[in-house]
């Protein structure tokens, strides 16, 4: 008779495979605006960044933002973790002189090497041009993601950048940069320099962590079928009251052993 059979009736524990969902908020590292009307100006020290594109007014001003991809402790997010959602949060106000209506926000990955404090419409950093002015070349940025639309005069955006952050994490990147444009009613958005800390740009990432972050093995001295839970070095049937568990090259937390 097996050891498990000798203690009937018993109910076998079901294995819990549900992930733990964790939300981390990544504060902006640096930001600026680039403006076609002032192609040599930088705005990295301004409290507000104007974001708006209009063919009718021959105007284009885009926001640039740098973020870490980190966990709740500020450490780089392990590539083994699964990102379930990522949203770029900007606090913006519509400009009242343009009336009321919708603002459509668009984000893309900013791929070209750049220096936020030096970037302008013309250059990514001092002496280095974008491949196309306004960071508009195929090597400057990715394609625009689907828009986030708001009709509110004061809005906290939730621009979906999930696929961009997932792609960066798969490439073992610990930072990500975005370029943001807007159509419709122009907006001014709080920057890193905003006097209200809660209004500064934020990258909200939700990720799932299941068990350990590194592979390894667990060895348990509990009896197998047809074995008894007794000490092996005595003739008497003496119960082993201190079975041990050992592991090899296993790191992480929340590991359950049944």
Residue pairs with C-beta under 8 A, 6 or more apart in sequence:
1 226
2 225
2 226
2 227
3 223
3 224
3 225
3 226
3 227
3 228
3 229
4 10
4 225
13 258
15 258
16 256
17 210
19 82
19 208
19 209
19 210
20 208
20 209
20 210
20 254
21 84
21 206
21 207
21 208
22 71
22 72
22 206
22 207
22 208
22 209
23 72
23 204
23 205
23 206
24 70
24 71
24 72
24 77
24 204
24 205
24 207
25 202
25 203
25 204
25 205
26 67
26 68
26 69
26 70
26 202
26 203
26 204
26 205
27 67
27 200
27 201
27 202
28 65
28 66
28 67
28 191
28 192
28 200
28 201
28 202
28 203
29 66
29 67
29 68
29 116
29 175
29 192
30 44
30 65
30 66
30 116
30 117
30 192
31 44
31 49
31 63
31 64
31 65
31 66
31 116
31 191
31 192
31 201
32 42
32 43
32 44
32 46
32 49
32 63
32 64
32 116
32 117
32 119
32 191
33 43
33 46
33 49
33 50
33 51
33 61
33 62
33 63
33 64
34 42
34 43
34 61
34 62
34 64
34 119
34 120
34 121
34 134
34 135
35 41
35 43
35 50
35 60
35 61
35 121
36 59
36 60
36 61
36 121
36 133
36 134
37 59
37 61
38 121
39 120
39 121
39 122
39 133
40 120
40 121
40 122
41 120
41 121
42 117
42 118
42 119
42 120
43 49
43 191
44 116
44 117
44 119
45 193
46 191
46 193
47 190
47 191
47 193
47 194
47 195
48 188
48 189
48 190
48 191
48 194
49 61
49 63
49 188
49 189
49 190
49 191
50 61
50 186
50 187
50 188
50 189
51 61
51 62
51 63
51 92
51 105
51 180
51 181
51 182
51 186
51 187
51 188
51 189
52 59
52 60
52 61
52 181
52 182
52 183
52 186
52 187
53 59
53 60
53 61
53 62
53 181
53 182
53 183
54 60
54 183
54 186
60 134
60 181
62 134
62 135
62 179
62 180
62 181
63 90
63 178
63 179
63 180
63 181
63 189
64 110
64 114
64 116
64 119
64 135
64 177
64 178
64 179
64 180
65 88
65 110
65 177
65 178
65 179
65 180
65 201
66 116
66 175
66 176
66 177
67 175
67 176
67 177
67 178
67 203
68 74
68 76
68 174
68 175
69 76
69 77
69 165
69 168
69 169
69 173
69 174
69 175
69 176
69 203
69 205
70 76
70 77
70 174
71 77
71 78
71 81
71 207
76 174
77 83
77 169
77 174
77 205
77 207
78 213
79 169
79 170
79 172
80 213
80 214
81 169
81 207
81 208
81 209
81 213
82 207
82 208
83 162
83 165
83 166
83 169
83 205
83 206
83 207
84 162
84 206
84 207
84 208
85 160
85 162
85 205
85 206
86 160
86 161
86 162
86 164
86 165
86 166
86 203
86 204
86 205
86 206
87 157
87 158
87 159
87 160
87 161
87 162
87 203
87 204
88 107
88 157
88 158
88 159
88 161
88 178
88 180
88 201
88 202
88 203
89 156
89 157
89 158
89 159
89 201
89 202
89 203
89 204
90 105
90 156
90 157
90 159
90 180
90 189
90 190
90 201
91 154
91 155
91 156
91 157
91 189
91 190
91 194
91 199
91 200
91 201
92 103
92 154
92 155
92 156
92 157
92 187
92 188
92 189
92 190
93 153
93 154
93 155
93 187
93 188
93 189
94 100
94 103
94 152
94 153
94 154
94 155
94 185
94 186
94 187
95 185
95 186
95 187
95 188
96 153
98 185
98 186
99 185
100 151
100 153
100 185
101 151
101 184
101 185
102 149
102 150
102 151
102 184
102 185
103 149
103 150
103 151
103 155
103 182
103 183
103 184
103 185
103 186
103 187
104 147
104 148
104 149
104 182
104 183
104 184
105 147
105 148
105 149
105 150
105 157
105 159
105 180
105 181
105 182
106 144
106 145
106 147
106 159
106 180
106 181
106 182
106 183
107 144
107 145
107 159
107 161
107 164
107 178
107 179
107 180
108 141
108 142
108 143
108 144
108 145
108 164
108 178
108 179
109 141
109 142
109 164
109 167
109 168
109 176
109 177
109 178
109 179
110 135
110 140
110 141
110 177
110 178
110 179
111 139
111 140
111 141
111 142
111 177
112 124
112 130
112 131
112 135
112 137
112 139
112 140
112 141
113 124
113 125
113 128
114 124
114 125
114 135
114 177
115 124
115 125
115 126
118 124
118 125
118 126
119 125
119 135
121 133
121 134
122 129
122 130
122 133
123 129
123 130
124 130
124 135
124 140
130 136
130 137
130 140
131 137
131 138
131 139
131 140
132 140
135 141
135 179
141 179
142 164
144 181
145 159
145 160
145 161
145 163
145 164
146 160
147 183
148 157
148 158
148 159
148 160
150 157
155 187
158 204
159 180
161 178
161 203
164 176
164 178
165 176
165 203
165 205
168 175
168 176
176 203
189 201
190 196
190 199
190 200
190 201
191 200
191 201
192 200
192 201
194 200
209 254
211 252
211 254
211 255
211 256
212 250
212 251
212 252
212 253
212 254
212 255
213 251
213 252
214 249
214 250
214 251
214 252
215 249
215 250
216 247
216 248
216 249
216 250
216 251
217 247
217 248
217 249
217 250
218 245
218 246
218 247
218 250
218 255
218 257
219 245
219 246
219 247
219 248
220 243
220 245
220 257
221 240
221 243
221 244
221 245
222 229
222 243
223 229
228 237
229 239
229 240
229 243
230 237
230 238
230 239
230 240
231 238
231 239
231 240
245 257
